[in-house]
Amino acid sequence: MNADPTFEAQRPRLFSLAYRLLGTPADAEDVVQEAWLRWHGADRTAIRDAEAWLVTTATRLGLDRLRAAKAARTDYVGPWLPEPLSVDTAPDPAHAEEIASEVSLAFLALLERLNPDERAAFLLKEAFDYDYARIGEWLGHSEANCRQLVHRARERLRAGRPRFEVPPERHRRLLQRFMEASQRGDQAAITALLTEDARLVSDGGGKVTATLRPLIGAARIARLYWAVARRGAVVDAQLGWVNGEPAILRFADGRLHSLTLAVSDGERISEVLTLMNPDKLHAIVTASPAGASLE
């Protein structure tokens, strides 16, 4: 079929909304495709505002899928983390910053603290700057209730965000030091880089060995990395970018083994997020260690 200019103009916005809602590129693509099918079958003469119609449709489709996913994840083995859009070892700095501001993986993980309606209302307001009246119409809530949803979402997210914005280069240097210390299994150095109540979340999905619940405390996290290093597994590590933010990329036997992101205040790390589930590591890596196979 020929491309529909009206729909194609909204496609990036619909995908961006769906990805923020669901945290997986494949699910976001499914939502966009379903929205297109509904748009193709709709009576266009009855649609006065194409953008509003398409955003409404994508939002409701995304919410339905998110509610189903939340229920299904009760059977997921261990913590669940979002999937990346892109993994890169040498991105254009300006492009990386733009991506990170849009779809930071650490922020998507933080959004998991919200219920589906809070998440949708918060994203429509904060990421897309729609007014409360329109959000209420799309979500089936009153304007006042939407204000409450967004307020509660902000309160829930505040605890997980750094108090101050950290310059990217400072965060990257801190992550570099953490990578080097963790590769050595240096407990003292790792502990010094973490806040006392630091939190580690590892998503293996039951496919690989990973912690089955969040690990709390700098000393406990340091002991874990010490134990991993002591086992002597040959894993190459380098700094890269995931969704435009600095990350540790680890390769084993020439393949991407895991990626690790961190939340920090620029001085110490308060949260470590490690994605190890091989089903989620299909993002295209544009550069890698020599000989690495990223098929």
C-alpha positions as CSV (number, residue, x, y, z in Angstrom):
1,M,0.0,0.0,0.0
2,N,1.1,3.6,-0.6
3,A,2.4,5.5,2.4
4,D,-0.2,7.7,4.1
5,P,1.4,11.2,4.6
6,T,-0.9,12.0,7.5
7,F,0.0,8.8,9.4
8,E,3.7,8.9,8.5
9,A,3.9,12.5,9.9
10,Q,2.8,11.1,13.3
11,R,4.6,7.8,13.2
12,P,7.7,9.0,15.2
13,R,5.5,10.5,17.9
14,L,3.4,7.4,18.2
15,F,6.5,5.1,18.4
16,S,8.1,7.4,21.0
17,L,5.0,7.4,23.1
18,A,4.5,3.6,22.8
19,Y,8.2,2.9,23.6
20,R,8.1,5.1,26.7
21,L,4.9,3.3,27.8
22,L,6.1,-0.2,27.2
23,G,9.9,-0.2,27.4
24,T,10.4,-2.6,24.5
25,P,10.9,-1.6,20.8
26,A,9.0,-4.6,19.5
27,D,5.9,-3.9,21.5
28,A,6.1,-0.2,20.5
29,E,6.2,-1.2,16.8
30,D,3.2,-3.5,17.4
31,V,1.2,-0.6,18.8
32,V,2.1,1.6,15.9
33,Q,1.2,-1.1,13.4
34,E,-2.2,-1.6,15.1
35,A,-2.8,2.1,15.1
36,W,-2.1,2.2,11.4
37,L,-4.5,-0.6,10.7
38,R,-7.2,1.2,12.7
39,W,-6.4,4.5,10.9
40,H,-6.6,2.7,7.5
41,G,-10.0,1.3,8.4
42,A,-11.5,4.5,9.9
43,D,-13.9,6.9,8.4
44,R,-11.6,9.9,7.7
45,T,-14.5,12.2,7.1
46,A,-15.5,11.9,10.7
47,I,-12.0,12.6,12.1
48,R,-11.5,16.4,12.7
49,D,-8.1,16.2,14.3
50,A,-5.8,13.4,13.0
51,E,-3.1,13.9,15.6
52,A,-5.5,13.6,18.5
53,W,-7.2,10.6,16.9
54,L,-3.9,8.8,16.4
55,V,-2.5,9.7,19.8
56,T,-5.7,8.6,21.5
57,T,-5.6,5.3,19.6
58,A,-1.9,4.6,20.3
59,T,-2.3,5.6,24.0
60,R,-5.2,3.2,24.6
61,L,-3.6,0.4,22.7
62,G,-0.4,1.0,24.7
63,L,-2.3,1.0,28.0
64,D,-4.0,-2.3,27.1
65,R,-0.7,-3.9,26.3
66,L,1.0,-2.4,29.4
67,R,-1.7,-3.8,31.7
68,A,-1.3,-7.2,30.1
69,A,2.5,-7.0,30.4
70,K,2.3,-6.0,34.1
71,A,0.2,-9.1,34.7
72,A,2.5,-11.4,32.7
73,R,5.6,-10.1,34.5
74,T,4.4,-11.6,37.7
75,D,5.8,-14.8,36.2
76,Y,9.0,-13.3,35.0
77,V,12.1,-14.7,36.7
78,G,13.8,-11.9,38.7
79,P,13.6,-8.2,38.1
80,W,12.4,-6.8,34.7
81,L,14.3,-4.1,32.9
82,P,13.4,-2.3,29.7
83,E,15.1,-3.2,26.3
84,P,17.4,-0.7,24.6
85,L,16.7,1.0,21.3
86,S,20.4,1.3,20.4
87,V,23.7,0.1,21.7
88,D,26.8,2.0,20.4
89,T,30.5,2.1,21.2
90,A,31.2,5.4,19.4
91,P,28.2,7.6,18.7
92,D,28.1,11.2,17.6
93,P,28.1,13.1,20.9
94,A,25.3,15.5,19.9
95,H,23.1,12.6,18.7
96,A,23.8,10.6,21.8
97,E,22.8,13.5,24.1
98,E,19.6,13.9,22.1
99,I,18.7,10.2,22.4
100,A,19.5,10.1,26.1
101,S,17.2,13.1,26.8
102,E,14.4,11.4,25.0
103,V,14.6,7.7,26.0
104,S,17.2,7.2,28.8
105,L,17.0,3.5,29.7
106,A,17.6,4.4,33.4
107,F,14.5,6.7,33.3
108,L,12.4,4.0,31.6
109,A,13.4,1.6,34.4
110,L,12.3,4.3,36.9
111,L,8.9,4.6,35.1
112,E,8.3,0.9,36.1
113,R,7.4,2.3,39.6
114,L,4.2,3.8,38.2
115,N,0.9,2.1,37.5
116,P,-0.3,2.2,33.9
117,D,-2.6,5.2,34.2
118,E,0.1,7.2,36.1
119,R,2.7,6.4,33.5
120,A,0.5,7.4,30.6
121,A,-0.7,10.6,32.2
122,F,2.9,11.6,33.2
123,L,4.3,10.9,29.8
124,L,1.6,12.7,27.9
125,K,2.1,15.8,30.2
126,E,5.9,15.8,30.8
127,A,7.2,14.3,27.5
128,F,4.6,15.6,25.0
129,D,3.2,18.6,26.9
130,Y,-0.4,17.9,26.3
131,D,-2.9,19.8,28.5
132,Y,-4.8,18.0,31.2
133,A,-8.2,18.4,29.5
134,R,-6.9,16.5,26.4
135,I,-5.1,13.9,28.5
136,G,-8.3,13.3,30.5
137,E,-10.3,12.8,27.3
138,W,-7.7,10.3,26.0
139,L,-7.4,8.3,29.3
140,G,-11.1,8.5,30.3
141,H,-10.4,10.5,33.4
142,S,-11.5,13.9,34.6
143,E,-9.1,16.8,34.2
144,A,-8.7,16.9,38.0
145,N,-8.0,13.2,38.3
146,C,-5.3,13.6,35.6
147,R,-3.6,16.3,37.6
148,Q,-3.6,13.9,40.6
149,L,-2.2,11.1,38.4
150,V,0.7,13.3,37.2
151,H,1.3,14.7,40.8
152,R,1.5,11.1,42.2
153,A,3.8,10.1,39.4
154,R,6.2,13.0,40.0
155,E,6.3,12.1,43.8
156,R,7.0,8.5,43.1
157,L,9.8,9.3,40.6
158,R,11.5,12.0,42.7
159,A,13.1,9.5,45.1
160,G,14.8,7.7,42.2
161,R,16.2,10.7,40.4
162,P,19.5,12.5,41.2
163,R,18.8,15.8,43.0
164,F,21.0,17.7,40.5
165,E,21.6,17.2,36.8
166,V,25.1,15.5,36.4
167,P,27.3,16.7,33.5
168,P,27.6,13.7,31.1
169,E,31.4,13.7,31.1
170,R,31.6,13.5,34.9
171,H,29.1,10.7,35.0
172,R,31.1,8.9,32.3
173,R,34.3,9.2,34.2
174,L,32.7,7.8,37.3
175,L,31.3,4.9,35.3
176,Q,34.8,4.3,33.9
177,R,36.2,4.0,37.4
178,F,33.4,1.6,38.4
179,M,34.0,-0.5,35.3
180,E,37.7,-0.8,36.1
181,A,37.2,-1.6,39.8
182,S,34.5,-4.2,39.0
183,Q,36.6,-5.9,36.4
184,R,39.3,-6.3,39.1
185,G,36.9,-7.3,41.8
186,D,38.4,-4.6,44.0
187,Q,35.9,-4.5,46.9
188,A,37.4,-1.4,48.5
189,A,37.4,0.7,45.3
190,I,33.8,-0.5,44.4
191,T,32.5,0.4,47.9
192,A,34.1,3.8,47.7
193,L,32.3,4.5,44.4
194,L,28.9,3.5,45.7
195,T,26.5,5.2,48.1
196,E,26.0,3.3,51.3
197,D,22.5,2.3,50.3
198,A,23.2,1.7,46.7
199,R,20.9,-0.7,44.8
200,L,21.8,-3.2,42.1
201,V,19.2,-4.6,39.8
202,S,20.1,-7.5,37.4
203,D,17.8,-8.8,34.7
204,G,18.6,-12.3,33.5
205,G,15.1,-13.4,32.8
206,G,15.9,-16.9,34.0
207,K,18.0,-17.4,30.9
208,V,21.4,-16.7,32.5
209,T,22.6,-16.5,36.1
210,A,21.6,-13.2,37.7
211,T,20.4,-11.9,41.1
212,L,16.8,-12.8,41.6
213,R,16.0,-9.7,43.6
214,P,17.5,-6.2,44.0
215,L,20.8,-6.2,46.0
216,I,21.0,-3.4,48.5
217,G,24.1,-1.9,50.1
218,A,27.6,-1.0,48.8
219,A,29.4,-3.7,50.7
220,R,27.0,-6.5,49.3
221,I,27.3,-5.2,45.8
222,A,31.1,-5.0,46.1
223,R,31.3,-8.6,47.3
224,L,29.2,-9.8,44.3
225,Y,31.7,-8.2,41.9
226,W,34.6,-9.7,43.9
227,A,33.0,-13.1,43.6
228,V,32.4,-12.8,39.9
229,A,36.0,-11.6,39.3
230,R,37.3,-14.4,41.4
231,R,35.6,-17.0,39.2
232,G,37.9,-15.9,36.4
233,A,35.4,-15.7,33.6
234,V,36.9,-14.0,30.6
235,V,34.7,-11.0,29.9
236,D,36.0,-8.0,28.0
237,A,34.5,-4.6,29.1
238,Q,34.4,-1.2,27.5
239,L,32.4,1.9,27.8
240,G,29.7,2.5,25.3
241,W,26.3,4.2,25.0
242,V,22.9,2.7,25.4
243,N,20.0,4.8,24.2
244,G,22.5,7.7,24.2
245,E,23.7,7.4,27.8
246,P,27.0,6.0,29.0
247,A,27.0,2.3,29.8
248,I,29.4,-0.6,30.4
249,L,29.3,-3.1,27.6
250,R,30.7,-6.6,28.4
251,F,31.6,-9.2,25.8
252,A,32.1,-12.9,26.3
253,D,33.3,-15.2,23.5
254,G,33.0,-12.3,21.1
255,R,29.3,-11.6,21.8
256,L,27.5,-8.9,23.8
257,H,27.1,-10.5,27.3
258,S,25.6,-7.7,29.3
259,L,25.2,-4.0,29.6
260,T,25.3,-1.9,32.8
261,L,24.0,1.6,33.4
262,A,24.3,3.6,36.6
263,V,22.4,6.4,38.3
264,S,24.8,8.9,40.1
265,D,25.1,12.3,41.5
266,G,28.5,12.7,39.8
267,E,30.4,11.7,42.9
268,R,29.0,8.3,43.8
269,I,26.7,5.7,42.2
270,S,23.3,5.1,43.8
271,E,21.9,2.5,41.4
272,V,23.4,-0.1,39.1
273,L,21.2,-1.6,36.4
274,T,22.5,-4.6,34.5
275,L,20.7,-6.2,31.6
276,M,21.8,-9.8,31.0
277,N,18.8,-11.5,29.4
278,P,20.1,-12.5,25.9
279,D,16.6,-12.1,24.5
280,K,16.9,-8.3,25.2
281,L,20.4,-7.9,23.8
282,H,19.4,-7.8,20.1
283,A,20.0,-4.1,19.7
284,I,22.4,-3.2,16.9
285,V,25.9,-2.5,18.1
286,T,27.6,-0.3,15.6
287,A,31.2,-1.0,16.8
288,S,32.6,-3.7,19.1
289,P,35.9,-5.4,20.2
290,A,37.8,-7.0,17.3
291,G,36.4,-10.2,16.3
292,A,33.1,-9.8,18.1
293,S,30.1,-11.3,16.5
294,L,26.9,-9.4,17.0
295,E,24.4,-11.4,15.0
